[in-house]
Structures are given as C-alpha cells and as structure tokens.
Amino acid sequence: MRKWTRLARGVALLAALAIAQQLVASGATPQASPLRVLFVGNSLTSVNDVPALVQRISQADGRKLTTRSIAVSDSSLEDHWNRGGVIREINRGSWDFVVLQQGPSSLPESRAMLRDYVGRFAAVIVKAGARPAVYMVWPAAVRMRDFDRVSESYRLAAADVGGLLLPAGDAWRAAWQRNPKAALYGPDAFHPSSEGSWLAALVIYCRLADRPPASVALPRSFPSDRQLLVDAATDALGR
C-alpha cells in the first residue's frame, strides 16, 4: 500500500511540474489572490461608476477584484467621517484597499482638510487590516492652473500615511501633453467624460494590482484611443 501511495504522490508531483512548465512556456502566471476594494468619495467617483470600470478592467485582465462604493455627491472626507457609515464598513474588515477621494483640494484649507481626514481614516483602515489609497482627481477646466496644487495635495496626503497614490489627475495631464484635444471632461467641464473615467480606472487598477499599463488586457468597451490612455497612465505611474 505504501508503495502505491508513494507512486501516486510521484505521479501527482510530475503532473504539477508539467503544468508549471506549461505556464512558464506560455507566459501565463498563476491567479493572484482576489482583491477587495472599498471606494469612498463623491461624484468624481460615482459619475460613470469608476469602481465598476476598475472591476471591468480587472475581469478583462484575468484578475479577480471586487469593489464597493460609498460615494455621495458634494461630500468631503470630513462629511463621510461625521456620518460614520464608512467607518462601520471599514471595521467590518476583509478589505484589501480603501480608496479615499475628495475634491481637487488645491486651496490651503482644503489641502489641510484632505490631509487631516486621510490621516484619520488611515488609522482606522490599517487597524482593520487594509491599506489606504488616495485617488488624485483634477481641477475644473476653468481652474487648469491649479493642477500642480491638486497633485501636490494628494501626494502629501498619501505620503503622510504611507498609502498608495492613484494619480489619475496626473494621467489626465499626460494625455493632454500627447493630445491637447483629448476629451476627458464631461459637459460641465469638471466631472469626467467616459474617456476620462476609463483613464482614471486604468490608473487605479494598475496601481492596486501592481501591473504596468502596457501589459494589461483591456475590455472591448475601453475607448478607441486606448493607446493614448495607456501611454498617459504609464507616464503618470512612472512605468
């Protein structure tokens, strides 16, 4: 009996090695653990449902990722903190990342608020076993000169807590450097167009999943100028 048991184990081991060799030869990689991501923000997250776009990219790329969104129009992180629902959701646990998004936060007082409440939420997030991430957005079209300050505000907030920076706003600028006519704003010149949201979602997915944009398999519904958006995401992420 022991002889047959050893033989069965040997056959199973050889089969496993053969499968591994096939994966290596084909360039495939074993499925990574699923990611669970909670999004907290306002209409810059909810318009075009950015979390759903992130999930659609992950599905096309063969990565299991699920999202939940608590996004309330005209809400700051302070508003979410005071309502308490986000804290309760975080404390339920089982999240890998909690993505925090506020408005542009280019003014000194809004920057201070962003950094303050990212810090407060980060303490709760880390205690619950997750990692904070900060979703950098963009100013309205009439305030394009604020891009540098928006970028700095979100970079500071992420650095304060050792969180991940999701530089969607930087990717928008990178896209315009390549094509000044890229239609990233929606009709109100503040909220994103579908293309702007897809670019944000690509940046978010690539940073959370640690994937270079050029290597990501994109869904068929991704905008037709995908090369522009991939190149812009690559520039923003520095990879």
C-alpha positions, 0 to 999 in steps of 0.5 A, spaced: 500 500 500 505 504 501 508 503 495 502 505 491 501 511 495 508 513 494 507 512 486 501 516 486 504 522 490 510 521 484 505 521 479 501 527 482 508 531 483 510 530 475 503 532 473 504 539 477 511 540 474 508 539 467 503 544 468 508 549 471 512 548 465 506 549 461 505 556 464 512 558 464 512 556 456 506 560 455 507 566 459 501 565 463 502 566 471 498 563 476 491 567 479 493 572 484 489 572 490 482 576 489 482 583 491 477 587 495 476 594 494 472 599 498 471 606 494 469 612 498 468 619 495 463 623 491 461 624 484 468 624 481 467 617 483 460 615 482 459 619 475 460 613 470 461 608 476 469 608 476 469 602 481 465 598 476 470 600 470 476 598 475 472 591 476 471 591 468 478 592 467 480 587 472 475 581 469 478 583 462 485 582 465 484 575 468 484 578 475 479 577 480 477 584 484 471 586 487 469 593 489 464 597 493 462 604 493 460 609 498 460 615 494 455 621 495 455 627 491 458 634 494 461 630 500 468 631 503 472 626 507 470 630 513 462 629 511 463 621 510 467 621 517 461 625 521 456 620 518 460 614 520 457 609 515 464 608 512 467 607 518 462 601 520 464 598 513 471 599 514 471 595 521 467 590 518 474 588 515 476 583 509 478 589 505 484 589 501 484 597 499 480 603 501 480 608 496 479 615 499 477 621 494 475 628 495 475 634 491 481 637 487 483 640 494 488 645 491 486 651 496 490 651 503 484 649 507 482 644 503 489 641 502 489 641 510 482 638 510 484 632 505 490 631 509 487 631 516 481 626 514 486 621 510 490 621 516 484 619 520 481 614 516 488 611 515 488 609 522 482 606 522 483 602 515 490 599 517 487 597 524 482 593 520 487 590 516 487 594 509 491 599 506 489 606 504 489 609 497 488 616 495 485 617 488 488 624 485 482 627 481 483 634 477 481 641 477 475 644 473 477 646 466 476 653 468 481 652 474 487 648 469 492 652 473 491 649 479 493 642 477 500 642 480 496 644 487 491 638 486 497 633 485 501 636 490 495 635 495 494 628 494 501 626 494 502 629 501 496 626 503 498 619 501 505 620 503 503 622 510 500 615 511 504 611 507 498 609 502 498 608 495 497 614 490 492 613 484 494 619 480 489 619 475 489 627 475 496 626 473 494 621 467 489 626 465 495 631 464 499 626 460 494 625 455 493 632 454 501 633 453 500 627 447 493 630 445 491 637 447 484 635 444 483 629 448 476 629 451 476 627 458 471 632 461 464 631 461 459 637 459 460 641 465 467 641 464 469 638 471 466 631 472 469 626 467 467 624 460 467 616 459 474 617 456 476 620 462 473 615 467 476 609 463 483 613 464 482 614 471 480 606 472 486 604 468 490 608 473 487 605 479 487 598 477 494 598 475 496 601 481 492 596 486 494 590 482 501 592 481 501 591 473 504 596 468 499 599 463 502 596 457 501 589 459 494 589 461 488 586 457 483 591 456 475 590 455 472 591 448 468 597 451 475 601 453 475 607 448 478 607 441 484 611 443 486 606 448 493 607 446 493 614 448 490 612 455 495 607 456 501 611 454 498 617 459 497 612 465 504 609 464 507 616 464 503 618 470 505 611 474 512 612 472 512 605 468 
